[in-house]
Amino acid sequence: MSKSDFVVGTRKSNLALIQTGHVADSLAAANPGNTFPVAHMTTKADANQSTPLHLLAPYNSTIPAKSIWTEELESALLDGRFDLLVHSCKDVPTLIREGCEIAAMLERHDPRDALVVKEGLSYKSLDEMPAGSVIGTGSVRRVAQLKRAYPNLRFEDMRGNLNTRLGKLDNPENPFVALILAVSGMQRLGFGDRITAPLGAPALMHAVGQGALAVEIRQGDAATRSALRAVGHWQTEWRVGAERGLLRVLEGGCSVPVGVETQLEELEASEKPYYPADTFPALKADSPTLHYSGLLAPTAPWPASDAEIKVTPRAARLTLRACVTSTDGKRHVLYEPGPVVVTSWREAQRWGEDCARQMRPIGAGEILAEIEEGRKAREAETLRQSLEAAAQHAAQAQATA
């Protein structure tokens, strides 16, 4: 019997629920006769709204910090409680959990960051603000780049849901003059009128995947993969594929100040690609879903065997710009390699990876190595504190025995 009900899982935040509802509605419209009920759960990151993201566990060299957003959701996906997950793409680790895959991305919203000024103040830009003005943000990437562009301003951590953060900003008792938030989140939550001005290069390049929604499924789930066919946006998938390829090689995460900008322009399919035709293995019926991005018509059935694979040639001009900035803002590596022609998601992803490899020897590697040393030092300190607390607890227990 064919499947008709697909449970869509997400986090229990207002933004996550709004975004997931949008995806569920799009799926229902594209798949008449099927239902897409939304279910939610609270993740570690939702439960702790006060600790800076780069200090939240898990945080070490083998477990990406971003997994605090996805780990529990993926467990529910794998055990069958959910059939698909909706994520803000910027929160998804670049290495997906075994047994899962990103199968689609919806059309990207504005990926830029936004300046949001305290109510009652007349500032229209960061340039207008007096020295010492306090700007709130929970992003190491934003702080690193903005410290470089505005060394006279102060940047302090602020977390919480959007209503909480705006409330802290507008409270006269708090020192914050402005916040830096994602344009897409502000608009999706209906706060677009609070945006004072969007921020972009050269002062601030956005996060990898920002503004895009990613849909994650179980590998091999043919029914769910088929239901996603009509909602995926191949241009977004190729752009974000390049960005995530870059970030994966740079080994970035929530705590690493990597900024990026991409553009994609569709060309005639006959354009010669940057990568030779034999660079990648031939597509197979069981290839990852994104390998087919833009190459399989939305109405065409998924190939049941390798012999049934029929793709439509496609080409696009991909432009990627990226930066890595030291956490104090004093060193900044900007890489602008110029556009290339790509003909698949795999080529776009490879271009991002190749750009990252070029960035390492021109200074990015040194910055990232220092960040890794800081990470190890924090891990060691956390372990020391944990052992000390355990020893004190054991001593107290023995004294009262």
matplotlib code that plots the C-alpha trace (Angstrom):
import matplotlib.pyplot as plt

x = [0.0, 1.4, 2.2, -0.1, 0.7, 4.2, 5.0, 7.1, 9.4, 10.9, 12.1, 9.7, 10.6, 8.2, 10.5, 11.0, 7.2, 6.4, 9.1, 8.0, 4.3, 5.4, 7.1, 4.2, 1.7, 3.9, 4.2, 0.4, -0.3, 2.2, 0.9, -3.0, -4.4, -1.4, -1.2, 1.8, 1.1, 3.7, 5.2, 7.8, 10.3, 12.6, 16.3, 19.3, 19.8, 16.1, 16.4, 19.4, 18.7, 21.3, 24.7, 26.6, 26.4, 30.1, 30.1, 27.2, 27.9, 28.5, 31.5, 34.7, 36.7, 34.7, 31.1, 30.1, 28.6, 25.7, 24.5, 22.8, 20.1, 19.7, 20.9, 17.7, 15.5, 17.6, 17.2, 13.4, 13.7, 15.7, 13.4, 10.3, 8.6, 9.2, 9.3, 11.1, 12.7, 12.8, 15.9, 17.3, 20.1, 22.7, 22.1, 22.7, 26.2, 28.0, 28.4, 25.0, 24.3, 24.6, 21.3, 20.0, 20.3, 19.4, 16.9, 15.6, 16.0, 13.2, 13.8, 16.1, 15.0, 17.3, 20.4, 21.8, 22.0, 20.0, 20.7, 17.9, 18.1, 16.6, 13.1, 13.3, 16.9, 17.4, 20.5, 20.2, 23.6, 26.5, 28.6, 26.4, 26.8, 29.2, 32.2, 31.4, 27.9, 26.8, 25.6, 24.0, 24.5, 25.1, 27.2, 31.0, 31.0, 29.2, 31.3, 34.6, 33.7, 32.1, 35.0, 37.2, 34.8, 33.8, 36.6, 35.1, 31.9, 31.3, 29.7, 28.1, 26.3, 22.6, 20.5, 16.8, 13.9, 13.2, 10.6, 12.9, 15.8, 13.8, 12.4, 16.0, 17.0, 14.1, 14.3, 15.7, 17.5, 19.7, 22.8, 22.1, 21.8, 21.1, 21.0, 22.3, 19.8, 19.0, 16.8, 15.0, 14.1, 12.8, 10.6, 9.3, 8.2, 6.5, 9.1, 10.3, 9.3, 11.9, 14.8, 16.7, 19.0, 20.4, 24.1, 26.3, 29.8, 32.3, 31.4, 29.5, 29.2, 26.4, 26.6, 26.7, 23.1, 21.5, 18.0, 17.5, 15.3, 16.7, 14.5, 16.2, 14.9, 16.0, 18.2, 16.4, 12.9, 11.5, 8.0, 9.2, 11.8, 9.2, 6.9, 9.7, 10.2, 8.0, 9.2, 13.0, 14.6, 17.7, 19.3, 19.2, 20.5, 23.5, 24.4, 24.1, 25.9, 28.9, 28.7, 28.5, 31.3, 33.5, 32.5, 33.1, 36.7, 37.3, 35.9, 33.7, 30.7, 28.7, 31.9, 34.0, 33.9, 33.4, 31.4, 30.2, 28.2, 27.1, 25.3, 24.0, 23.0, 21.4, 23.1, 22.5, 23.0, 25.7, 28.1, 31.4, 31.7, 34.7, 35.0, 35.6, 32.8, 34.6, 35.2, 32.3, 30.9, 27.8, 24.5, 22.8, 19.3, 20.3, 22.5, 21.9, 18.8, 20.7, 22.8, 19.7, 19.1, 18.0, 18.6, 15.3, 12.1, 9.7, 7.0, 9.4, 9.4, 12.5, 14.4, 13.8, 17.0, 20.2, 18.9, 15.9, 18.0, 17.1, 18.3, 18.0, 21.3, 21.7, 24.4, 24.9, 27.5, 28.4, 30.2, 31.4, 33.2, 34.3, 36.1, 37.7, 38.2, 40.1, 37.8, 39.4, 38.7, 42.4, 43.1, 40.8, 41.3, 39.0, 38.9, 37.3, 38.2, 35.7, 32.8, 32.9, 30.4, 28.9, 26.4, 25.3, 25.0, 28.0, 30.1, 28.9, 29.8, 33.2, 33.9, 33.2, 35.6, 38.3, 37.9, 38.4, 41.6, 42.9, 42.0, 44.0, 47.5, 46.8, 46.0, 42.7, 44.5, 46.5, 43.3, 41.4, 44.4, 44.3, 40.6, 41.1, 43.7, 41.2, 38.6, 41.0, 41.8, 38.1, 37.6, 40.5, 39.1, 35.6, 37.0, 39.1, 36.1, 33.9, 36.5, 36.9, 33.2, 32.9, 35.7, 34.0, 30.7, 32.4, 34.1, 30.9, 29.1, 31.8, 31.7, 28.0, 28.0]
y = [0.0, 3.4, 5.9, 8.9, 10.5, 12.1, 13.4, 16.6, 17.1, 20.3, 22.2, 23.8, 27.4, 29.9, 30.4, 26.7, 26.0, 28.8, 27.6, 24.0, 25.0, 26.7, 23.6, 21.3, 23.6, 23.5, 19.7, 19.3, 21.6, 19.6, 16.2, 16.1, 13.3, 13.2, 14.8, 16.4, 16.9, 18.9, 17.5, 19.2, 18.6, 20.6, 20.3, 21.0, 24.4, 25.3, 24.3, 26.5, 30.0, 31.8, 30.2, 31.5, 28.9, 28.4, 27.3, 24.9, 21.1, 19.1, 21.1, 19.3, 18.4, 15.3, 16.4, 19.5, 22.3, 22.6, 19.1, 20.7, 21.7, 18.4, 15.4, 14.6, 15.3, 12.9, 10.2, 10.6, 10.5, 7.3, 5.5, 6.4, 9.0, 11.6, 11.1, 14.3, 17.2, 20.9, 22.8, 26.3, 25.3, 27.4, 25.2, 21.9, 20.2, 19.8, 16.1, 14.5, 11.7, 8.2, 6.9, 10.4, 12.8, 16.3, 15.7, 19.1, 22.8, 25.3, 28.6, 30.8, 34.0, 37.0, 35.5, 38.8, 39.9, 42.9, 45.9, 46.3, 49.6, 50.2, 51.8, 55.5, 55.9, 57.5, 55.7, 54.3, 52.5, 51.2, 54.1, 56.6, 55.1, 56.6, 54.8, 52.3, 51.6, 48.1, 45.8, 42.4, 39.1, 35.5, 34.8, 34.6, 35.1, 38.4, 39.6, 38.8, 40.6, 43.6, 44.0, 44.4, 46.9, 48.8, 48.5, 51.4, 49.5, 46.9, 43.5, 41.4, 38.1, 37.9, 34.8, 33.8, 33.8, 36.8, 38.4, 38.0, 39.6, 42.5, 43.0, 43.2, 45.6, 48.0, 47.9, 51.3, 49.6, 47.6, 49.0, 47.6, 50.1, 47.6, 43.9, 41.9, 39.4, 37.4, 39.2, 35.9, 35.1, 38.6, 38.5, 35.0, 36.0, 39.2, 41.6, 42.9, 46.4, 46.4, 46.0, 49.3, 48.2, 45.0, 44.3, 42.8, 42.8, 44.2, 44.7, 41.5, 38.4, 36.0, 32.5, 29.4, 28.3, 31.4, 32.1, 28.5, 25.7, 22.2, 19.0, 15.9, 12.4, 8.8, 7.4, 5.0, 6.4, 6.4, 7.6, 10.7, 11.5, 11.3, 13.7, 16.3, 16.4, 19.4, 21.7, 21.6, 24.6, 23.6, 27.0, 27.2, 23.6, 24.3, 27.6, 26.2, 23.0, 25.2, 27.0, 23.8, 22.2, 25.2, 25.1, 21.3, 21.5, 24.6, 22.5, 25.4, 25.4, 27.7, 28.8, 29.5, 32.9, 31.9, 34.3, 33.6, 35.0, 33.1, 33.9, 31.5, 32.4, 29.8, 29.4, 27.4, 23.7, 23.6, 25.8, 24.1, 23.2, 23.9, 20.2, 17.5, 15.1, 12.2, 14.0, 12.3, 8.7, 8.2, 8.7, 5.6, 4.9, 4.9, 8.0, 10.6, 12.7, 16.0, 14.4, 14.7, 18.3, 20.3, 17.3, 15.4, 17.0, 17.5, 15.4, 12.6, 9.4, 8.5, 5.9, 2.4, 1.1, 2.5, 1.8, 4.1, 7.2, 10.1, 13.5, 16.9, 18.7, 22.0, 24.6, 27.7, 30.3, 30.0, 32.9, 32.3, 34.8, 33.7, 35.0, 33.7, 36.3, 35.9, 36.2, 39.5, 40.9, 41.7, 39.2, 38.7, 36.4, 37.2, 34.8, 35.9, 33.4, 34.5, 32.6, 29.0, 27.1, 24.1, 21.5, 19.7, 20.0, 17.8, 20.2, 23.1, 21.3, 20.4, 24.1, 25.1, 22.4, 23.5, 27.1, 26.1, 24.3, 27.5, 29.6, 27.5, 28.4, 32.1, 32.6, 30.8, 27.7, 29.7, 31.4, 28.1, 26.4, 29.0, 28.6, 24.8, 25.4, 27.6, 24.9, 22.3, 24.6, 25.0, 21.3, 20.7, 23.4, 21.9, 18.4, 19.8, 21.5, 18.4, 16.2, 18.7, 18.9, 15.1, 14.8, 17.4, 15.5, 12.2, 13.8, 15.3, 11.9, 10.1, 12.7, 12.3, 8.5]
z = [0.0, -0.9, 1.8, 2.1, 5.5, 6.0, 9.5, 9.3, 12.2, 13.5, 16.6, 19.0, 18.3, 16.7, 13.7, 13.1, 13.3, 10.9, 8.4, 8.7, 8.2, 5.0, 3.8, 4.8, 2.9, -0.2, 0.0, 0.4, -2.6, -4.7, -3.6, -3.6, -1.5, 0.9, 4.3, 6.0, 9.7, 11.7, 14.9, 17.1, 19.8, 22.0, 21.3, 23.5, 21.9, 22.5, 26.1, 26.7, 25.5, 27.5, 26.8, 23.7, 20.9, 20.7, 24.4, 24.2, 24.2, 22.2, 21.2, 20.2, 17.1, 16.3, 17.1, 15.2, 17.4, 14.9, 15.9, 19.0, 16.5, 14.7, 16.7, 18.5, 15.5, 13.4, 16.0, 15.7, 11.9, 11.9, 14.3, 12.3, 14.5, 11.7, 7.9, 7.1, 8.9, 8.1, 9.1, 8.7, 6.4, 8.2, 11.3, 9.6, 10.0, 6.7, 7.5, 7.7, 10.1, 8.7, 7.3, 6.6, 3.6, 2.6, -0.2, -1.1, -0.4, -1.0, -2.8, -0.8, 0.9, 1.3, 2.9, 4.2, 7.8, 9.1, 11.4, 13.9, 15.9, 19.3, 19.1, 19.6, 18.2, 14.8, 13.6, 10.0, 9.8, 11.9, 10.5, 12.3, 15.8, 18.3, 19.6, 22.4, 21.1, 22.2, 19.4, 20.2, 18.3, 19.1, 16.0, 16.1, 12.3, 12.6, 15.5, 13.8, 10.5, 12.2, 14.6, 11.6, 9.9, 13.0, 15.7, 17.6, 18.4, 21.2, 20.4, 23.1, 23.0, 22.9, 22.5, 22.9, 20.6, 18.4, 20.7, 23.7, 21.9, 20.6, 24.1, 25.5, 22.7, 23.3, 27.1, 28.2, 31.1, 28.7, 26.9, 23.5, 20.7, 18.0, 17.1, 14.1, 12.9, 9.8, 7.3, 6.4, 10.0, 10.6, 7.5, 8.1, 11.6, 10.4, 11.8, 8.5, 9.5, 12.3, 9.8, 9.8, 6.9, 5.4, 5.8, 3.1, 1.7, 2.3, 6.0, 6.5, 4.4, 5.3, 6.8, 4.7, 3.9, 5.5, 4.2, 2.8, 4.2, 4.0, 4.1, 5.5, 5.0, 5.6, 2.9, 0.7, 1.6, -1.9, -1.0, 0.8, -1.8, -4.5, -2.5, -2.4, -6.1, -6.8, -3.9, -4.4, -6.0, -7.9, -8.1, -4.3, -4.0, -6.3, -4.6, -1.1, -2.2, -3.2, 0.2, 2.2, 0.3, 1.1, 4.8, 5.1, 3.8, 6.0, 8.9, 9.9, 12.2, 14.5, 16.1, 13.0, 11.3, 7.7, 5.5, 1.9, -1.0, -4.1, -7.3, -10.0, -13.6, -15.8, -19.2, -22.4, -21.6, -24.3, -22.3, -21.6, -17.9, -15.7, -14.7, -17.4, -18.1, -16.5, -13.2, -11.4, -11.6, -13.7, -11.9, -10.5, -9.5, -5.8, -6.0, -3.3, -4.1, -4.6, -7.3, -9.5, -8.5, -11.6, -13.9, -13.5, -14.5, -11.5, -13.2, -14.3, -12.1, -10.2, -12.1, -10.8, -12.4, -13.8, -17.3, -16.7, -15.9, -18.2, -17.3, -18.8, -19.4, -17.5, -17.1, -14.9, -14.1, -10.4, -8.6, -5.0, -2.7, 0.8, 3.8, 7.0, 9.7, 13.0, 16.1, 17.1, 13.5, 13.0, 10.2, 7.2, 4.2, 1.3, -1.7, -5.0, -7.7, -10.4, -12.0, -13.3, -15.4, -13.6, -14.9, -11.7, -7.9, -7.6, -9.6, -7.6, -4.4, -5.7, -6.7, -3.1, -1.8, -4.3, -3.2, 0.4, -0.5, -2.1, 0.9, 3.4, 2.2, 1.9, 5.6, 6.3, 7.5, 10.1, 11.4, 11.6, 13.3, 16.1, 16.5, 16.8, 19.5, 21.4, 21.0, 22.5, 25.4, 26.2, 26.0, 28.4, 30.8, 30.7, 31.5, 34.3, 35.8, 35.4, 37.1, 39.9, 40.5, 40.5, 43.1, 45.3, 45.0, 45.9, 48.9, 50.2, 49.7, 51.7, 54.4, 55.0, 54.7]

ax = plt.figure().add_subplot(projection="3d")
ax.plot(x, y, z, "-o")
ax.set_aspect("equal")
plt.show()
